[in-house]
């Protein structure tokens, strides 16, 4: 067992704690493995509460102290249930938390990258010529999705088997072509919904001419908080192309309201979500919300899914699921339990209170971080932050290109890692600011459900004080990192 890295005060490495940490770091692919020296995973996070300053929910989260204690307390009760019973109970809780109808099916997956296979499975058999997969802003979703969007393995192992290889076809997926519709112009400026919609329409029409069925990705919460295309433009695409395309929403950041989820499901869209970013549970865990009409017409699962999924992760009676291994992944169930713990306590907070906390976050960031360093934020779609959907206002992308020493993307990457190892974790840099012929430095500052739930108990004055201190620490760390690199 790797050493605990900056454990929260009071977290003693008892047998129960060590066993829970080991479980939460298993049942996935190599990204979840803890380094033997650092005790951290590939994303410099950990499946135990740590004494760090973290605004990193746009990349990945550490588990909260409250969720960790919840899992410790549920150990015996959870173990008494079988894997299928645990996942069925979680399905019911997801539906209840977001106000989703009982006819919406829920598929679980070990990670957001694996969820891409679910979207492709729902398009199988709709055209003999195969699938044309239309990604939206691949640079602003996830790097491994390029492989899974092709119907290929993306790592040397899955949560079920070893001995696969990145780029190797998942058996039975058939012919899949892939195109990425960029969400940003070459200069880094976000494209408009109308421009995005035109690009998507062109791809669907071209695929239809070849006899292919399209899988079209929308994005609700990219790495920088973009929501594309707009609902009105999405409605136009659905009206124009109807049965020629299956639409899926990448909401894997989980910065999405119940109302927005309902809007997408009512239009027959698949919604992909994960619990390891805004939700705040340890990586990796995810689920796909599948409208009843799509589930009812689903083709049998490809036999290659036997290397990726277990039977209970698919709803009862799903075509082809009976051929999957009837085993369990208790680690995935634990991570999903942590996610539902966070979702349920967040959803219980009245929206006006959430809005007040977000407004306080924005004010503190501008007063104690941006202004002292002379920085600005990358604004989604060229609009002011205040015009963004409330859920997207939990995330801001800092433009560091004007800060000597952190002007470049590479410099920001190095500073991001150094800061994380020193106890200050922000979201990873994203290529969205142009400096000359290259990409400028950025980092992301994002709230999480556990933070908002914790701050919900604070008075207005105490909340302002906490946020002011946090933003000042981030500003100090960025300034120090810039000075070290400029020296």
C-alpha positions, -999 to +999 in steps of 0.1 A: +000+000+000+015+034-010+019+060+018-008+085+024+001+118+008-008+148+030-036+130+048-063+151+064-056+156+101-071+128+121-070+103+093-050+074+108-039+045+086-060+019+105-067-014+088-102-002+077-088+030+062-060+012+044-084-014+030-108+013+018-081+033+001-068+002-016-103-007-028-110+028-041-078+027-061-087-006-078-113-019-103-103+005-131-074+010-155-039+022-150-050+058-145-064+049-111-033+032-097-015+050-069+022+056-074+042+036-048+062+067-037+038+096-040+006+078-030-012+097-058-027+086-091-018+099-126-038+130-120-020+138-087-052+131-067-059+104-041-089+083-030-086+096+006-092+131+021-060+152+020-048+184+036-045+204+003-061+235-012-080+220-041-100+238-068-093+211-093-127+196-100-124+203-137-097+176-139-103+152-110-112+154-073-099+139-040-127+123-020-141+145+007-137+137+044-175+134+047-178+109+018-148+089+031-164+086+065-197+076+049-180+048+030-162+036+062-196+035+080-213+016+052-187-011+047-206-039+064-240-030+050-228-026+015-209-058+015-240-077+025-256-067-008-248-084-041-233-063-070-265-062-090-286-051-059-261-023-051-262-010-087-299-012-089-302+008-057-278+034-071-300+036-103-330+045-082-310+071-062-298+088-094-333+090-108-346+104-075-317+129-072-322+144-106-360+139-109-356+114-138-385+091-148-383+054-140-383+045-177-349+061-182-323+033-183-289+037-166-257+020-177-227+022-154-191+023-166-157+024-149-148+058-164-161+086-187-139+072-214-157+039-212-191+056-215-183+063-252-188+026-259-224+029-245-232+057-270-218+036-299-237+005-288-270+024-290-262+032-327-252-003-337-274-020-363-290+012-375-271+011-407-254-017-426-227+008-437-216+015-401-213+045-378-200+080-384-190+094-350-191+132-348-171+144-318-174+179-306-142+196-293-121+165-286-094+187-271-120+199-246-134+165-235-109+137-229-078+124-247-087+087-243-120+093-260-104+094-294-097+056-291-130+047-275-149+069-300-133+047-328-146+016-310-111+007-299-094+000-265-077+030-251-053+014-226-034-018-219-061-030-196-098-025-188-116-027-154-121-064-163-091-078-182-055-072-190-038-079-223-055-055-246-037-026-264-046+010-272-059+012-307-070-024-308-106-029-321-133-039-297-147-070-314-182-066-329-182-028-331-181-028-369-170+001-392-167+034-374-154+066-390-146+096-368-145+133-372-139+161-347-158+194-350-136+219-332-153+241-306-126+268-310-112+287-339-074+283-347-069+315-326-085+299-296-118+318-296-148+297-290-170+292-321-207+301-320-235+276-317-246+284-353-211+276-366-209+244-346-244+234-358-235+240-394-204+218-391-225+190-375-252+192-401-225+189-429-211+157-413-245+141-408-255+148-444-222+134-457-226+103-436-262+098-448-251+100-484-227+071-477-255+051-459-240+056-425-257+064-392-242+093-372-235+095-335-235+132-327-219+146-296-231+177-279-211+191-249-226+204-217-196+216-198-163+212-217-130+216-200-135+254-201-173+254-195-187+255-230-222+244-237-227+236-274-249+236-295-277+257-280-310+239-275-327+257-303-300+246-327-301+211-314-338+210-320-332+221-356-307+193-361-331+167-347-359+180-369-337+179-400-321+145-396-344+125-374-335+088-375-303+094-393-285+103-361-282+093-325-275+123-303-254+121-271-246+148-245-211+147-230-219+161-195-190+142-179-180+172-159-214+168-142-219+206-142-255+202-152-288+209-135-318+186-132-337+209-156-310+206-183-309+168-179-346+167-183-344+189-215-320+165-231-338+133-221-371+147-234-354+152-268-343+115-268-306+123-261-282+100-242-266+119-213-231+108-201-220+118-166-192+110-142-188+114-105-152+123-102-151+159-113-177+184-101-194+157-081-162+152-061-161+114-058-128+096-064-120+086-100-131+067-119-169+061-122-196+071-146-231+064-159-251+069-191-288+080-189-306+064-218-341+075-229-366+046-230-372+049-267-335+043-275-332+015-250-362-003-264-347-004-299-311-012-289-292-039-308-275-067-290-242-057-273-211-065-294-192-095-280-161-074-274-180-058-245-172-090-225-137-075-220-151-042-207-184-045-188-200-068-163-236-079-166-250-059-137-237-027-151-263-029-178-301-028-171-321-060-168-330-076-201-306-055-222-300-074-255-267-092-253-260-084-217-266-120-206-233-129-224-213-106-201-194-119-171-216-122-141-190-110-117-186-079-095-165-047-093-170-037-056-145-008-061-167+008-088-197+004-065-179+022-037-169+051-059-205+053-072-217+053-036-194+082-028-207+101-059-244+096-048-236+107-013-222+140-027-250+144-053-278+139-027-264+164-002-258+189-030-292+185-045-308+192-010-293+227-010-318+253-022-308+269-055-307+305-042-281+294-016-260+277-043-262+308-064-251+330-035-221+307-029-211+308-066-215+346-066-192+348-036-167+326-053-167+348-084-162+380-064-134+365-043-116+352-074-118+387-091-108+406-060-081+384-045-067+364-075-073+381-109-069+418-099-037+414-078-020+395-107-035+415-135-051+384-150-083+378-169-105+347-174-111+329-207-148+338-213-170+310-227-181+319-262-170+354-259-198+362-234-195+376-199-193+350-171-225+362-157-243+351-188-232+315-185-256+289-171-254+288-133-237+254-134-209+267-156-202+295-133-186+270-109-156+269-133-132+296-145-102+293-168-074+317-159-055+332-188-019+332-175-003+344-208+003+379-195+021+366-164+059+366-170+072+331-165+039+314-172+033+328-207+033+294-224+012+263-221+043+242-213+053+266-185+018+264-171+019+226-172+052+225-152+039+251-127+006+232-123+024+200-114+048+217-090+019+235-073+000+202-069+030+185-053+032+215-029-004+212-018-023+235-042-043+217-068-060+235-097-075+222-130-049+212-156-040+238-183-061+238-215-051+250-250-075+279-255-053+310-255-030+319-284+003+336-279+022+342-311+023+309-329+019+288-298-005+282-270-005+304-239-005+293-203-038+286-185-051+269-154-086+263-142-102+272-109-133+251-102-157+245-074-170+211-064-202+197-048-184+189-016-170+224-012-205+239-018-220+215+007-194+223+033-197+261+028-235+258+030-232+258+068-212+291+069-224+326+075-220+351+047-191+367+065-173+334+071-178+323+035-163+355+022-133+351+046-127+315+035-128+323-002-107+354+002-080+334+020-081+306-006-079+329-036-050+349-020-031+316-015-036+306-051-025+341-063+006+338-041+014+303-054+010+314-091+032+345-085+059+324-069+058+299-097+060+326-123+090+342-106+108+309-103+104+303-140+112+339-150+144+339-130 
